[in-house]
Amino acid sequence: MQYSSLGEMFKTVCEKFPEKTGMMYKSGEMYHSISFKELKSKAHNFAAGLKSIGVEKGDRVLLLSENRVEWALADYAILSIGACTVPIYPTLLPSHIEFIINNSEGKVLILSREHQLQKIKEIQGKLKHLKKIILMEGEGGDDLLSWQQIAETGEKLLQKEPELIEESLQGIKRDNLASIIYTSGTTGLPKGVMLTHGNFLSNVEGSRQVISVDENDTFLSFLPLSHVFERMAGHYLALHAGATIAYAESIDTVADNLKEVRPTIMTSVPRFFDKVYAKVLDSLEESSSLKRKIFFWAIELGKKVNLYKHNGYAINGLLKIKHNLADKLVYSKLKENVGGKIRLFVSGGAPLSREIGEFFNSAGLVLLEGYGLTESSPVIAVNLVDKIKFGSVGPPIPNVEVKIAEDGEILTRGPHVMQGYYKDEEATKDAIDSEKWLHTGDIGYLDKDGFLFITDRKKNIIVTSGGKNVAPQPIENLLITSPYVEQAVVIGDKRKYCSALVVPNM
């Protein structure tokens, strides 16, 4: 089914699987479940509550929160009344938050807890368009509304006007704005990427044609929902399939939450897979010589099996017997460390090391590397379960065109490409040419099988191994303002963190 909007998708899926667990969250020592029926009721009550305080179609509503059920509910509530979600990273400093609120002209801000509220209090006098603040946790006040207040007001409104949300949904089309996501630019000032309902939906639809996901799957969500990768894959795509989404407590508890939730699918950035790999190698250092030999034998055998499988050869005879033995001795134990039920990892947001990709897939943990940008909603290409080329990011997904420009730059075109940068026509013209091709800023090539390889970055933006975009120039300019610094250059691409090489002024 092709939906007209993300709100329609949410409503339809919730009504298709009313009693099934839609989301899970941890409170105390246990994970608790919320059915799709409850999710729809909570989101629609909140949506009606937003309408009651004056939120209209096209209004920007800001969302400043860590990953949690309320983040997802707020997003679907905003989208269901035709408003636009503007996510803000919960780790941002007040000055960056101020820019996003003012640039987006957001009317309403929804934030998670007191810690985030304190940031807003520092800048409240500078926020030109903000009218209302809603707090997910805690009581409301004169200048502050609580989540509960909005939900209760909305529930009463829906009792009087039961068709309110349905009427709103009927007025939302695929080309209507769904979200403005702020991403770093070369100047250091964030640019607001305008993504429509159709942008996200086309990306979900294309991705589902190449990645098998259904209502029996469980996702563990821990990447920030303010990042477009998690937003599309771990939020919209998961819901589109009727899968269950479980929220990790934090990035520090992912290892424990994997064992508690036992997900079947998880999306992450390369840094997570780097850590898992390092932990496995560390544990081997404490193992006997025999165990180490068995482990590396199993990994080498896995590489051979992958080579056969990805080239269309059957795994049988002695090779199959050896592979079953390796699974019993090695692969099954590695799978238990990530919950025991995982059938698919997807890596995005930054380049994945070929060594890491080969290791995971050789150990029976399917890891698919993909590629995309915020500006492309985000997925452009992804490897296939039955055809992985290590070092590549896979073929373009359905609905997505890719070509290589004369200078080697990767260009993409299709319904996944953004509307443009918010209030920045010049930057939009630089990014999208007259033939509607989005210029990615990355250099690469397509091989004879149509698999895309990324070889270099055209721009100077640094992408850390955690997937964070960093503009080095403003930092360098700030460093050289010191009387003790002659020259400075910031490095950090594919690294855990950024560093600066400094020439001192002696």
Order of alpha helices (4+ residues) and beta strands (2+ residues): alpha-beta-beta-alpha-beta-alpha-beta-alpha-beta-alpha-beta-beta-alpha-alpha-beta-beta-alpha-beta-alpha-beta-alpha-beta-alpha-alpha-alpha-alpha-beta-alpha-beta-beta-beta-beta-beta-alpha-beta-beta-beta-beta-alpha-beta-beta
